[in-house]
Amino acid sequence: MKHRLSLIVAGVALLTSLAAPAQSAANDTQPACRARPALPEGRPRIGLVLGGGGARGIAHISVLRTLEELKVPIDCIAGTSMGSLVGALYASGMTVDEIQELVLTLDWDRMFNDKLERPERSYRRKRDDELVVSQPGVGFGKKGIQLAPGILAGERIMLTFQKLIEPVSPIEDFDQLPIPYRAVAADINDGSAVVIEGGDLALAMRASMSIPGAFPPVVMNDRVLVDGGVASNLPVAAARAMGADIIIAVDVGTPLTKIGTDTSVLGVTEQLVGLLTVGNTKATIASLGPDDILISPPLGERVATADFTKGVEALAIGMEGVEVVRSRLQQLGISEQAYAQNRSVRTGRLTAPPVIEFVKIDNRSRYSDDIVLSRLNIPLGQPLDSADVERQMHLLFGTNTLSLSTYEVVQEDGKTGLQLHVVGKSQGPNYLEAGLSMSSDFEGRYDFNLRLGVLMSPINESGDEVRVLAQIGDETQLLGEYYHPIFLEGKYFFGARGVYFDRKLNAFDGDGNKFAEFSARQIGAQFSFGREFGNYGALGVGYRRYTGHSEVLVGDPLLGDYDFEIGAAHVEAAIDRLDSFYFPREGYIVRSDYLFSRESLGADVDFDQFDLDALYAYRFDRHAVQFGGRYHVTVSGVAPLESAYRLGGYTRLAGYQPNELVGQNYAMLLMGYSYEIAKVLRMPALLGGSLEYGNVWQDRSDMAFDEGDLNGSVYIGLDSWVGPILFGIGAREGGFHNVFLEVGHKF
């Protein structure tokens, strides 16, 4: 995460720095705090100012703890970026212990990653993995290629913030919080500081820490806001405008580094960011008066902006900074009785969740309001269940065509309700798809295929989708697909797909030597109807009709060319909770399919086939184990060659070449292990192996456990953006082995 945040901060900061000179927050004057007088009366009002600094801002918590220990009253808080987060939580009534536990246990890497984990995707999006194409991301339109306005949409952050501020969520005037509060952001269009004094508290926090290029800017009151650090990293002026007589300012900003002629472009750009924040911070510090107190924890290079794993160290360094000015802070302390009186007026925090009386929607997506609302179930007249609402909003986000799906608690006409915010991806609805598959045994077999396509989702407010996908290389394929959710809830679906493909099939002798290569060209269509069960699985029925031609490309011409017809109906059921379709390390999948091939449906011959696949994966630390099995049988009749089962390759008896074994039936058991040795561009690099036991039989009655063939493999794998990459060695009984390289392999 550290490298990603560095890239995030640097990526667009140069543009920000050139937009306009940063201005002091004093340019956006705010009225004095209207909430309550200072207690006890007659003492100076004390304002706490918490600066931005990413993970370095964890040191703010140590300052809060010391202020409570010394009974220093805080009358108002102003914060920027991480300071706005810590400040908002404290102003909302969270205790120091609660805030500390939160920042030390929060999965920051996940917070700064809006990528949907596979189990969270809709079942529709999971099925895309079978095509081995990228998830919807890069769009295109009349203006050409279009990218998202930020690396992150802020989905997880907003949902987390909403849950954290739930006890004060109905409060829209920040002066009415337990402690009056201001968040400071920057206007990306003129570089000025913008002090946020009301509205959605979670959104204010999010606006203040909208790192340019990492998050899309936040629009508030017609102003486009980004991280406040570029304009006012230490927002003293905002606290003064709230009526503070004495300022306690905590500076956790990142110092400038030494730049040389050999410094990278990234390093130079980061330095430019530092010049902005350090520059405005120096000007702010120079404005402090003799009664004000500056706390500068000596973080140095010990805790960097992205070092959220160093929370404990940041807390300790925060205490070091406080000790330097402890004696001055003690002078601001009041008696225990007076401090208790001061804390007694910190009202406004609800002891029970608010009761939701209405739901309305701010819909900026291409789906209709009715479609969105029908897919959510938020009971009225009941206390807010933030965990359940968060789950539902994230389920909606699982379509992978939204950039944001969040909510906020609002007040209207004396009633409390929820306003849902649903925002479609700005680069949609047309998304480019790409995929790559390649395989080689380093003994003459080499296959390469490139997939390029377009997913249009949604094409209307009902959520319909259209896909066109072409594959070029050793196996040509053209696919056109239409998907239609039925009814508002979208639980039921209708799908249609037209396909042309030219598949290469090899024939092997008993020693594993290829003696022929066939081309099996097919063209046809298939239709399906079914029901999805959330993001868990689906049940469906379908019909497929293909016409094809097989011819010999390499080998004895006497093997013969022939035409064939496929006409079949099928019933399928699936539950899919795997974390990866290619390198599963956690979760499970169960799939079954029963196929009826009939002459009355257009087929050459009548036969039935039953398929069952199951896999369970369990992860512990960097290790993972997998257990599974496959059972595929021709129940009745004899399946023609184009419909026969084929085995060989990793997880399908790895000691054989892909498609080396051909038969009417097969069964196998699988056990695997993998170890995450590193992350490459946030993708796991794995070292693993498998044991596979099974075989192919022509007659189902001959299937026997003791006639299985033991196979195994060891490999190095990478789940990359072009698809899974796998390099390894497969072996089987008798000493046979093969070296393989697979890209685009499906587990």
Summary of the structure (lengths in Angstrom):
residues: 747
radius of gyration: 30.9
end to end distance: 27.9
largest distance: 106.4
contacts: 2639
relative contact order: 0.10
helix: 26%
strand: 40%
